[in-house]
């Protein structure tokens, strides 16, 4: 979703990057990439196991003991993209173990660092036995395959995230087969779209203020505005919501909702107005814009007999202050989908 100046956070430099720049860490060699790497220093990764389509990790930057930034060359997206990975605390000490994978997806006009920059997710997950991956969704933050009038060279962020990134994690970071996905705003769209479009691939999916029915009243306008803000033609995404309705429906979580059967689901959405966050009126209005379509999606699931944990709350705003709370509330759902006890 477009973020207002009030919502957009300042780009804070993390002091530990510089403080740890002179330290080094020995990466585990069994099933991992890299060798001795200085914190904060990018290191070329050669050789490293590639994905089936040739996607490969080009560089690895060890930020701290658990945080690794990867640069991935993606044939699907047709470009090189960044990915942040949070390793479980026991990763190096247990070189023969595989780990479930939690995806955390960014919102619109943000980047792959947003979750660690804006929340305490690094601390929250410190005692959780899970690899957490935060892949780039491109400048719009919409993790999907772009139509681009049928061009074969259109960027495909969905294949990049769902297939390429996961295969690279399995080949190089001992990722197991269990995974769950959660996201904010357009990332919430991605979480439910991924789970619906890849039945059985994700044990759980959570959306925080996501666009869950892309063809609901007003939602094509919202998506078009997101694309236009990045100086792209809105029709490049999925074409016309009327003339290319089949393409829109193929990527619409609501239209594909029956495919969510068997996936643990968590949905949260605020009403925006009235909001206690009076300093972010625009964010409250933006949150309220998504209220009706979120209810429609929940009703669609109910009509299909698909259970979901739903939290619709009064107020709130389209901002991390709401999303951090909702992520923690959704953790039991995500953990169950990952095969974890808590």
C-alpha positions as semicolon CSV with decimal commas, in nm:
position;residue;x (nm);y (nm);z (nm)
1;X;0,000;0,000;0,000
2;X;0,123;0,357;-0,059
3;X;0,261;0,494;0,262
4;X;0,200;0,848;0,372
5;X;0,485;1,071;0,493
6;X;0,360;1,005;0,844
7;X;0,383;0,630;0,793
8;X;0,715;0,623;0,609
9;X;0,988;0,567;0,871
10;X;1,322;0,740;0,876
11;X;1,599;0,525;0,738
12;X;1,786;0,463;1,060
13;X;2,144;0,340;1,034
14;X;2,201;0,044;1,261
15;X;2,498;0,122;1,484
16;X;2,592;-0,240;1,522
17;X;2,685;-0,258;1,153
18;X;2,985;-0,033;1,216
19;X;3,059;-0,162;1,563
20;X;3,092;-0,517;1,439
21;X;3,261;-0,439;1,111
22;X;3,600;-0,554;1,240
23;X;3,474;-0,882;1,380
24;X;3,476;-1,210;1,191
25;X;3,269;-1,523;1,213
26;X;3,330;-1,873;1,087
27;X;3,020;-2,001;0,905
28;X;2,926;-2,362;0,948
29;X;3,056;-2,556;0,649
30;X;2,808;-2,842;0,639
31;X;2,543;-2,746;0,386
32;X;2,607;-2,373;0,405
33;X;2,764;-2,122;0,174
34;X;3,054;-1,898;0,247
35;X;3,365;-1,917;0,458
36;X;3,519;-1,682;0,710
37;X;3,332;-1,354;0,655
38;X;3,376;-1,019;0,830
39;X;3,060;-0,874;0,978
40;X;2,926;-0,612;0,742
41;X;3,161;-0,707;0,458
42;X;3,008;-0,861;0,144
43;X;3,184;-1,175;0,031
44;X;3,152;-1,338;-0,310
45;X;3,002;-1,685;-0,284
46;X;3,183;-1,929;-0,511
47;X;3,090;-2,200;-0,556
48;X;2,737;-2,228;-0,419
49;X;2,454;-2,460;-0,509
50;X;2,216;-2,297;-0,756
51;X;1,844;-2,337;-0,811
52;X;1,716;-2,547;-1,100
53;X;1,659;-2,240;-1,315
54;X;2,008;-2,105;-1,248
55;X;1,925;-1,864;-0,967
56;X;2,230;-1,824;-0,749
57;X;2,365;-1,641;-0,448
58;X;2,617;-1,386;-0,572
59;X;2,729;-1,232;-0,243
60;X;2,674;-1,296;0,125
61;X;2,709;-1,031;0,396
62;X;2,714;-1,150;0,755
63;X;2,560;-0,859;0,945
64;X;2,584;-1,017;1,286
65;X;2,579;-1,363;1,442
66;X;2,230;-1,440;1,309
67;X;2,162;-1,192;1,028
68;X;2,281;-1,260;0,674
69;X;2,211;-1,045;0,369
70;X;2,223;-1,224;0,035
71;X;2,239;-1,089;-0,316
72;X;2,058;-1,329;-0,547
73;X;2,079;-1,336;-0,924
74;X;1,724;-1,424;-1,027
75;X;1,636;-1,545;-1,376
76;X;1,267;-1,522;-1,283
77;X;1,285;-1,153;-1,193
78;X;1,547;-1,080;-1,458
79;X;1,762;-0,892;-1,211
80;X;1,973;-0,921;-0,896
81;X;1,773;-0,884;-0,576
82;X;1,854;-0,863;-0,204
83;X;1,731;-1,111;0,058
84;X;1,769;-1,085;0,435
85;X;1,792;-1,407;0,636
86;X;1,764;-1,448;1,013
87;X;1,921;-1,772;1,126
88;X;1,805;-1,958;1,437
89;X;2,032;-1,924;1,739
90;X;2,140;-2,287;1,717
91;X;2,218;-2,283;1,344
92;X;2,599;-2,299;1,361
93;X;2,604;-2,531;1,660
94;X;2,379;-2,790;1,491
95;X;2,533;-2,841;1,144
96;X;2,333;-3,156;1,070
97;X;1,990;-3,011;1,143
98;X;1,736;-2,876;0,897
99;X;1,501;-2,591;0,986
100;X;1,151;-2,476;0,887
101;X;1,127;-2,145;0,702
102;X;0,918;-1,837;0,783
103;X;0,871;-1,577;0,509
104;X;0,810;-1,216;0,616
105;X;0,702;-0,999;0,323
106;X;0,745;-0,622;0,293
107;X;0,480;-0,363;0,218
108;X;0,460;-0,123;-0,075
109;X;0,739;0,128;-0,137
110;X;0,953;-0,032;0,132
111;X;1,230;-0,290;0,115
112;X;1,360;-0,622;0,243
113;X;1,501;-0,465;0,563
114;X;1,165;-0,332;0,684
115;X;1,081;-0,611;0,927
116;X;1,412;-0,592;1,113
117;X;1,420;-0,213;1,088
118;X;1,067;-0,147;1,215
119;X;0,997;-0,432;1,458
120;X;1,165;-0,638;1,728
121;X;1,124;-0,953;1,518
122;X;1,494;-1,037;1,553
123;X;1,463;-1,056;1,931
124;X;1,120;-1,218;1,922
125;X;1,243;-1,503;1,701
126;X;1,573;-1,551;1,885
127;X;1,445;-1,855;2,074
128;X;1,238;-1,991;1,784
129;X;1,377;-2,281;1,580
130;X;1,311;-2,128;1,240
131;X;1,497;-1,970;0,951
132;X;1,331;-1,637;0,872
133;X;1,365;-1,503;0,519
134;X;1,276;-1,152;0,399
135;X;1,310;-1,137;0,020
136;X;1,275;-0,821;-0,187
137;X;0,942;-0,776;-0,364
138;X;1,070;-0,507;-0,595
139;X;0,995;-0,133;-0,574
140;X;0,616;-0,167;-0,556
141;X;0,625;-0,437;-0,289
142;X;0,371;-0,647;-0,483
143;X;0,518;-1,000;-0,493
144;X;0,368;-1,124;-0,816
145;X;0,440;-1,206;-1,179
146;X;0,392;-0,892;-1,386
147;X;0,190;-0,929;-1,705
148;X;0,361;-0,654;-1,909
149;X;0,137;-0,725;-2,211
150;X;0,243;-1,088;-2,220
151;X;0,616;-1,022;-2,250
152;X;0,831;-1,324;-2,166
153;X;1,082;-1,094;-1,998
154;X;0,837;-0,959;-1,740
155;X;0,967;-0,973;-1,381
156;X;0,824;-1,260;-1,178
157;X;0,870;-1,188;-0,809
158;X;0,642;-1,476;-0,711
159;X;0,865;-1,739;-0,869
160;X;1,169;-1,563;-0,724
161;X;1,030;-1,580;-0,371
162;X;0,836;-1,906;-0,372
163;X;1,069;-2,122;-0,580
164;X;1,414;-1,970;-0,627
165;X;1,471;-1,838;-0,275
166;X;1,337;-2,153;-0,114
167;X;1,554;-2,379;-0,329
168;X;1,863;-2,172;-0,251
169;X;1,786;-2,194;0,121
170;X;1,747;-2,571;0,097
171;X;2,068;-2,612;-0,098
172;X;2,281;-2,370;0,104
173;X;2,124;-2,306;0,443
174;X;1,979;-2,642;0,546
175;X;1,619;-2,529;0,510
176;X;1,361;-2,803;0,552
177;X;1,035;-2,845;0,366
178;X;0,798;-2,682;0,620
179;X;0,728;-2,315;0,565
180;X;0,483;-2,038;0,655
181;X;0,435;-1,689;0,515
182;X;0,321;-1,357;0,662
183;X;0,317;-1,003;0,531
184;X;0,203;-0,646;0,581
185;X;-0,008;-0,450;0,331
186;X;0,094;-0,570;-0,017
187;X;0,295;-0,836;0,162
188;X;-0,030;-0,951;0,323
189;X;-0,164;-0,987;-0,029
190;X;0,144;-1,193;-0,116
191;X;0,106;-1,421;0,186
192;X;-0,250;-1,524;0,096
193;X;-0,183;-1,527;-0,280
194;X;0,118;-1,755;-0,236
195;X;-0,075;-1,995;-0,013
196;X;-0,371;-2,004;-0,253
197;X;-0,169;-2,029;-0,575
198;X;0,061;-2,299;-0,431
199;X;-0,171;-2,529;-0,235
200;X;0,012;-2,722;0,033
201;X;0,338;-2,529;-0,004
202;X;0,276;-2,323;0,310
203;X;0,150;-2,467;0,635
204;X;0,024;-2,126;0,750
205;X;-0,033;-1,779;0,609
206;X;-0,097;-1,449;0,787
207;X;-0,205;-1,112;0,652
208;X;-0,181;-0,785;0,839
209;X;-0,383;-0,513;0,662
210;X;-0,345;-0,693;0,330
211;X;-0,522;-0,652;-0,004
212;X;-0,708;-0,982;-0,006
213;X;-0,965;-0,916;-0,278
214;X;-0,794;-0,735;-0,561
215;X;-1,114;-0,687;-0,762
216;X;-1,332;-0,561;-0,476
217;X;-1,472;-0,210;-0,503
218;X;-1,186;0,040;-0,498
219;X;-0,905;-0,216;-0,483
220;X;-0,797;-0,192;-0,851
221;X;-0,761;0,182;-0,796
222;X;-0,545;0,122;-0,489
223;X;-0,320;-0,122;-0,677
224;X;-0,296;0,110;-0,977
225;X;-0,189;0,392;-0,746
226;X;0,085;0,174;-0,596
227;X;0,224;0,094;-0,940
228;X;0,193;0,451;-1,065
229;X;0,378;0,584;-0,762
230;X;0,684;0,393;-0,886
231;X;0,646;0,563;-1,226
232;X;0,517;0,247;-1,395
233;X;0,208;0,206;-1,611
234;X;-0,060;0,038;-1,396
235;X;-0,159;-0,191;-1,686
236;X;0,187;-0,351;-1,672
237;X;0,088;-0,535;-1,355
238;X;-0,205;-0,756;-1,462
239;X;-0,358;-0,554;-1,745
240;X;-0,704;-0,405;-1,727
241;X;-0,918;-0,526;-1,433
242;X;-1,207;-0,550;-1,680
243;X;-1,054;-0,663;-2,010
244;X;-0,799;-0,890;-1,841
245;X;-1,025;-1,012;-1,564
246;X;-0,899;-1,371;-1,587
247;X;-0,543;-1,255;-1,511
248;X;-0,663;-1,051;-1,214
249;X;-0,865;-1,345;-1,082
250;X;-0,572;-1,583;-1,123
251;X;-0,374;-1,363;-0,884
252;X;-0,662;-1,272;-0,651
253;X;-0,664;-1,448;-0,310
254;X;-1,043;-1,410;-0,288
255;X;-1,098;-1,570;-0,628
256;X;-0,861;-1,854;-0,537
257;X;-0,983;-1,890;-0,178
258;X;-1,094;-2,252;-0,213
259;X;-0,727;-2,343;-0,260
260;X;-0,659;-2,229;0,098
261;X;-0,830;-2,533;0,248
262;X;-0,589;-2,704;0,486
263;X;-0,373;-2,394;0,539
264;X;-0,376;-2,234;0,883
265;X;-0,485;-1,873;0,836
266;X;-0,463;-1,553;1,037
267;X;-0,624;-1,230;0,913
268;X;-0,611;-0,894;1,085
269;X;-0,749;-0,557;0,979
270;X;-0,821;-0,231;1,153
271;X;-1,110;0,003;1,081
272;X;-0,877;0,303;1,076
273;X;-1,131;0,564;1,176
274;X;-1,182;0,631;1,463
275;X;-0,814;0,586;1,546
276;X;-0,616;0,669;1,857
277;X;-0,324;0,745;1,626
278;X;-0,430;1,105;1,560
279;X;-0,081;1,190;1,438
280;X;-0,128;0,960;1,140
281;X;-0,468;1,048;1,001
282;X;-0,371;0,951;0,648
283;X;-0,259;0,607;0,769
284;X;-0,589;0,563;0,951
285;X;-0,784;0,650;0,636
286;X;-0,571;0,410;0,435
287;X;-0,638;0,134;0,686
288;X;-1,011;0,200;0,669
289;X;-1,003;0,174;0,290
290;X;-0,923;-0,197;0,327
291;X;-1,188;-0,270;0,591
292;X;-1,477;-0,379;0,369
293;X;-1,275;-0,604;0,137
294;X;-1,114;-0,774;0,437
295;X;-1,459;-0,860;0,575
296;X;-1,563;-0,982;0,232
297;X;-1,264;-1,213;0,217
298;X;-1,336;-1,351;0,564
299;X;-1,697;-1,414;0,462
300;X;-1,575;-1,591;0,149
301;X;-1,365;-1,826;0,362
302;X;-1,657;-1,887;0,597
303;X;-1,885;-1,971;0,305
304;X;-1,630;-2,225;0,184
305;X;-1,606;-2,381;0,528
306;X;-1,238;-2,282;0,560
307;X;-1,145;-2,189;0,918
308;X;-0,939;-1,879;0,989
309;X;-0,841;-1,684;1,296
310;X;-0,969;-1,334;1,228
311;X;-0,898;-1,018;1,423
312;X;-1,094;-0,714;1,309
313;X;-1,030;-0,426;1,544
314;X;-1,159;-0,072;1,580
315;X;-0,913;0,203;1,497
316;X;-0,551;0,131;1,422
317;X;-0,360;0,267;1,127
318;X;-0,171;0,137;0,827
319;X;0,154;0,128;1,019
320;X;0,402;-0,093;1,202
321;X;0,259;-0,003;1,541
322;X;-0,037;-0,226;1,453
323;X;0,150;-0,484;1,250
324;X;0,412;-0,574;1,512
325;X;0,134;-0,648;1,762
326;X;-0,058;-0,856;1,509
327;X;0,250;-1,057;1,411
328;X;0,301;-1,162;1,771
329;X;-0,067;-1,247;1,805
330;X;-0,045;-1,463;1,493
331;X;0,266;-1,649;1,601
332;X;0,081;-1,955;1,741
333;X;-0,089;-1,997;1,402
334;X;0,238;-1,960;1,213
335;X;0,424;-2,188;1,454
336;X;0,162;-2,460;1,411
337;X;0,200;-2,436;1,035
338;X;0,577;-2,470;1,073
339;X;0,544;-2,777;1,294
340;X;0,673;-2,590;1,601
341;X;0,525;-2,608;1,947
342;X;0,541;-2,236;2,020
